[in-house]
């Protein structure tokens, strides 16, 4: 792997980002470890947030970030209202373990699966998957 220098720009990174700088950033990041990419991101990207579904990769990132910074980015969880009970328990366990507040977003106007199905019908993901994805995964 060839050595690529860190791209020259004032931190934090400002918008708009021209394509030449973006190409340089991407080339540079490919030379770094995951931990180094996370450190670079914390230093370089304003308003950075972490989204997670509390799967394996999200949990690894959560743990890594807790080890490299005392000021981790805000944590976001999209509650589709169809998560397993164990997933919701894992959210709570990790909030306690890492002392993190988690911003939880649910489909607009719905607190429960019953609320969602009353508004949009049952098994919407089978009837209209794009609409279902939009309704449960795009925070308002």
N, C-alpha and C positions, 0 to 999 in steps of 0.2 A: 504494500500500500504506500502510495506516495504521500509525502508530508504536505499538508495544506495549512497555511497560516490562518490565524483568526481573522475574519473579515473586519476591515476598518469601518467602524461607525460609532457614533456617540451612544452610550447606554443610558437609559433604555432605548431600544430600537423604536424609531419613529416611523409613522406611516406617511406617505405611501412608500413601499419598498420596491425599488426598480428590479427588473428581472435579473440583471447582472449581479447585484448584491445578493439576491435570493439564491441564485445558483452558487455563489461563493459560500454563503452560509450553509447550504445543503451539503456541498462538498466538504466543508470543514467539519460539520457534525458527523459525517460518516466515519471520521477518523477517531472519534471520541468514544469512551465507554458510556454506558447508560448513566452512571452516576455523574460523569462529567457533562453529559447532555442536560441532565436535570439541573446541575449547578449553573451552566450557561443560560438555561432558560429562565431560572430565577433571577439572574442578574440582568438579562437582556430583554425580557418580554414584560412590558407593563400590563397590569391587570390580568396576570396569569391565573387561571383556575384549573382545578383538577376535576374531571368527571370520572365517575366510576360506577360500575354495576356490582362492585365487590366480588368480581371474579378473580382468577389468579393474577392476571397482569395488573389489575387495579390495586390489588392487595400488595403486590410487590412494589409498585410505585409509591403507595402510601407509606410502606415501611422504609423505603429508600429515602423519601423526602423527610421523614421524621428523623432520620439519622444525619442528614446533611444541612438541615436548617432548623432554627428555632421558630421561624416565622413562615410556615408552609402556606401555599396558596389556598384560597377557599376551596372547599370540597363540595361537589355537587353530585346528587344521586337523583336519577329520574325514576320515580315510582310509577310504574305502569299500572299498578293496582292488580297485577297478575303475578307478582313474585311469589316464590315459595316462602312459607313461614320461616324456614331456615335462613333464607337470604335476609329477611328483615331482622332476624335475630343477630345475624352476622354484622349488619349495619350497626346495631346497638352495641355489640361487643367491641367493635373497632372504634366507635366513638369513645367508649370508656378507656380502651387500651391506649389510644393515642391522644386522648384529651382534645379531640377535634369536634367542632361544630360541623354538622352536615346540613347543607341547604338541600331540602327535599322538595322536588317539584312533582306535582300530580297533574293529571289531565284537568283542564279548566273546569271549575264548578263541580268537581267530583272528589269525594274523600274516600269512597269505598268502591269495590267492584260493582256492587248493586247500583250505586249512583250512576256509574259509567254505563252500565247495561240498560238502565232506565232511560238514559238520554240517547244512547246510540245503538241499542239492541245487543243481543248476545252473539258471541263468536264473530265480531266485526272483522277480526283478522282474516277470517275465511271468506267473508263476503266482499270486503273492500280493504285489502291489505295496505295500500298507500294511505288511505284515509285513517285507518287504525294507527299506523306508524306516526302520522302527523299529529293525531289527537293525543297520543300517549307519550310521544318523545320530543315534541317541540314545546318548550316552556313558553307560556304566555307572559 
